[in-house]
Amino acid sequence: MRQVLQNGIRFSQVAAHQTPKSGGLRLSSLAGGVHKFSTASVETSRSEASTPSAEKDMTASGMYNWRVAAVNNALAKRGKATGPLTVEDLTSLGHLDQYHYEGTEANDEVIEILGLDANVSVLDIGAGIGGPARYLSMKSGCSVVGVELQKDLTDAASDLTARVGLADKVRFVTGDFVERYEAKDAALQAKFDHMVSLLVILHIPNRPELLRQSFDSLKPGGTFLIEDFALVGDEFTAREDSHLKNVVSAVTVTSQAVYVAELEAAGFVDIEVVELSEGWRKWTSARHQMYRASKEETIKMHGETLFNSRVAFYEVIDELFAGGNLGGVRITGRKEGDFGLKDKLHRGRISADTHVKKTAVLNELGSTVSK
């Protein structure tokens, strides 16, 4: 059987319409970097118990909480340590406000694809310091509830959100989303119109459970958008696997087929995967090189210890994407229900495909990456 490789997914021409042991994948359509999948059965390819404390380890490692001090330092340098702010004051800090790749441009695509407006509510899983939630609300008028594991990030997110005048539209919950949802946290009880998660779920050991609870949190017809890491090559090398788990705390990075199987097992339908790997390789390479080039300015602003730590981390991410096995995906889909929302999602996807990319702010020093 001849093997066909397109955009990092390998299918057999014969087996593409069968039910293979790796998850029952059937290819319904594939063109232009966009994948639409259907799965007949689900079989998870990893042990969920292998990394039971990964989220707690990530919190203890300070992977993200260094940014609380960094964003305060950057604002202080601009004479804005206290007092009112604008959303633009924060988005201009790049990666200190927007933890995912491609900055506010990625948020603009969320708004366009999901069709966000002032009449909808959004659940943001892995809200970080609140950058995407604030931007989505400011730009579209939507209300957002962000859930973030790390309390220092949630505290900072709430403070910054109040300073930009969005506290009545954007709220934050501290804790593990699944635990807080099962505990019937008051902020999570109302069903949401949409769910978003940008570059977060890779850290979650039990992805199937998170997807099931996300499905339950949505109204009938509700839609979702996830951006995440994915295996787009044959398999990770031992070095890549070690970097992912031990440096990035990325404990759940699978093929696109496995990811889609888990989403369908949770109940989602009309799932579409768009590979973002080329853009993310460019983004992570630029971030690494520009950070090295800004050594003097960064040390003045944040100190040498932070610079050395970050440059080492960014080098690992650059290496992982350059290797060709790690890639990025944007996955969208919906919960059965309102067919008007189905049509809205389809229109949003088409609109995003024709959207002209612009230039995104990379860091607090004003560096940008053209897309």
Beta strands, then each sheet from edge to edge (+ up, - down):
strand 1: 3-6
strand 2: 9-12
strand 3: 25-31
strand 4: 34-39
strand 5: 121-125
strand 6: 143-148
strand 7: 170-174
strand 8: 192-198
strand 9: 218-231
strand 10: 269-275
strand 11: 326-334
strand 12: 359-361
strand 13: 368-370
sheet 1: 1+ 2-
sheet 2: 3+ 4- 10+ 11- 9+ 8+ 5+ 6+ 7+
sheet 3: 12+ 13-
end
